[in-house]
Every structure is written in structure tokens, then in C-alpha cells.
Amino acid sequence: MMGRTHLVIGGAAWLALAASHTMPYYGAAAIAGGWFLSALAGLGPALDQKQSMGSRLLGPITQGISWVVRSVSGGHRKLTHSLLGMAIVLGLIGACITMLHLVLWVGLAIMVGWMSHIAADMITVEGCPLLYPVSRAKFGLHLMHTDHVAEHVLVLPLALLANLMFIWMVIRG
């Protein structure tokens, strides 16, 4: 999937969680902030690719982060798209929450966005190596190619519609 699609899916995933009433109610500011963080975190796994939207987002800052991620990840759709990568990100989030005294929903929003990216990439024919580095086998539905017309006319509009639907559900309670 392309960056804009991951942004929209990441936001929709957070709103779906908020609308499901399975997480504690944090208030409107946390729901809006979580939507923003989750959308941005939806770009996170693609930091392993130099030209990704996430790698270019904040210029030299995210380009530097991308360089570090690329240096240790094994290439595009390797470590950052695996269960081990998710565990590492979860550990980093936990450390940041503890050291910076952040509220828990911040970490939850980041993790939701990160996982939404992997789930979305598992729709593509490229799949994701969930067991990397133990196995390079790629898991997924293998339904479409990244940047294919189906992403632009089906997936992205449906994800935008999901955002609107979940916003309505959150407002209605």
C-alpha cells in the first residue's frame, strides 16, 4: 500500500477501536490525538524504505531515522513488517511511556497504527514476513499489487468512508 492509504487506514483503525468501546474512554482530545498518532504510526513500518512517505515526512529528522531503520532491518518488508519488529516497537513505546511519563493511550495509538500498516500490506501480493528473521515466508491474502488501481479506487475510498463511519459511531456513543 502507498503512504496515503496507510495514513487513512491507521486513523480508521484507531477510530474503530474507540467506537468499539473495548478501550477505556479517554475523552475527545485523546480520541482525536490518538487518531492523529495512529495515522502517522501507520507510516512507521515503511521507514525501511528510503522514498516512503514516512521517511520523507519531517525531512532530515525522519530521513535519519529511516537510515537507522534501513541499516538494521534487513531491507524493505523485513524486520519492520514482522512480529519481532512489532515486539521491538512495543518495547520502545513502553520505554518512552515510562521515561517520558506519557499516558497509555499514546502507546496504544502508535501500536494500532503500526499494526494497521502490516495488516494492510498483507492484502497485497507481496505479503509480510511475519516470522522474519526465522523465516522469510510472506503471509497474506495476496489480492492486489501495491499502488494498483484497486488501491486507489477501492481500498483508499473505503478507508476514508470507514473513518467517517467510525467518527459518527464515536460521536453517537
N, C-alpha and C positions, 0 to 999 in steps of 0.2 A: 504494500500500500504506500501511497505517497504521503508526505508530511501533512498536508491539509486534511486528508482523510483521517490520519491518526489523531490530529488535534480534535476533530469533531467527535470521533469515536471515544476518545479519552474523556471528553466532557460529558458525553451521553452516559458513559459507564458510571461516572460519579453521581449524576442525577438519578440514574436507575437505582443505585444503592440508597440514595436519600429518599426516593419515592417509595422504596420497598418497606420502609420503617423497620429494617433489620439492624440499623445502627442507631446509637443514641442521638437524640435531636440536639444539634449544636447551635441552632439559630440560623437566621437568614444570611448573616455575614459569613458564617462558616460554610454554608451551602454554596454561596457564590464564590468564596475563596477556594473552596475545595474543587469547584468546577474549573476554575482557572488553573489551579495547580495540577489537577488530573489531566486537563487538556495538554498542558505543557509537558507533563511527565509522559504523555503518550508519544512524545518525540524521543524520549530517552534511549530506548534500545537502538535507535538508528545513529547514535553518536559514534558507532563503529564504522560509519561511512562519511568520508570527508565532505561530500557535497550535500549531505542531508540537511533538511530544514533546521533540525536541532543543532547541528554542527555550525551552522551559519547564523543562528538566531541573534546572538549577542557579540558578533564579530570576534575579536581576538580572545575573549573570555571563553566562549563555547568552542572556538577553534582549538584552543589549548586543551580544554577538557577532552575534546574529540581526539586529539593527537594521543593523549594518555590512554584513552579507552581503546583506540585502534592499536596501540603498541602492545597492550596486554590481552586483547580479546580474541585474537586468532583470525580476525577478518570479519567481514560483514555476515550477519546472521550466524554467529557462532556463540560465544560466551554470553553476549548481551541478550540473546534470544533463547536462553536455556534456563532450566530450573536452578542450576548452580548460580547463574548470573542473577536470577531473582533473589536467591538467598543472600548473595553479596550485597545487592542493593538494599534489601531489607535490613541487613546488619548495619550498613552505612546510615540508613534512615534512623534506625534505633539509636545509634551513637549520636547523631545530630540532635535528635529529640532530647536525649538525656543531657548532652553538653550545653545545648542552647536553650534548654527548658521550653521547648515548643509543645504546643498542645497536640494530643494524639491524632486528631483529625488531619493534621498536616501530613503526617506519615502515611495515614490511610489513603489520602487523596493521591499522593505520589505513587504508592504501590498499585492502586486501582488503575491509574493511567498507564503505568509500566506494563501491567498485565494485559490491559486492553490492546496495547500495541502487539504483543505476542499473539493474542487470540486473533486479531485482525490479520496478521501475517500468516496465520495458519489456514486462512481461507485461500491464500494464493498457491499456485502450483509449486512455488519454491519451498513452502512449509517452514518449519522451525526445528532445529536440532535440540529438542528439549533435554536430551541426556548428554549433551556435549560437556566435557571432553571425553567421556567414557565411550560414547557412540556418536557418529556423525549422521546417523539416520535422521531424516527430517519427517516430522509428523505434521499432519494437517489434512484438510479436505481437498486440497489441490483443485479448486474450482476455477480460478482465473489467474491471469498474469498481473503482476504489479503494473500500474499505470495503463491498464487495459480500459477500453471504453466502458466495460461493465462497472469498473470502479467509479467512473465519473458520472454515469447516468443512472446507476442503481445504488451502489454502496454509499457514496457520499450524500446523495439526497435522502436516502433512508436514515442515515445517521443524523442529518440535520433535523429531519422530522422527529426522530427519537428524542433529540434534545428538547424540542418544543413540547412534545407529549409529556416527557418527564417533568419539565418545568410546570406544566399545568397540573400534573399529579401532585407535585410538591406543594404548590400553592393551595390546592384543594384540601390537602391534608389527607 
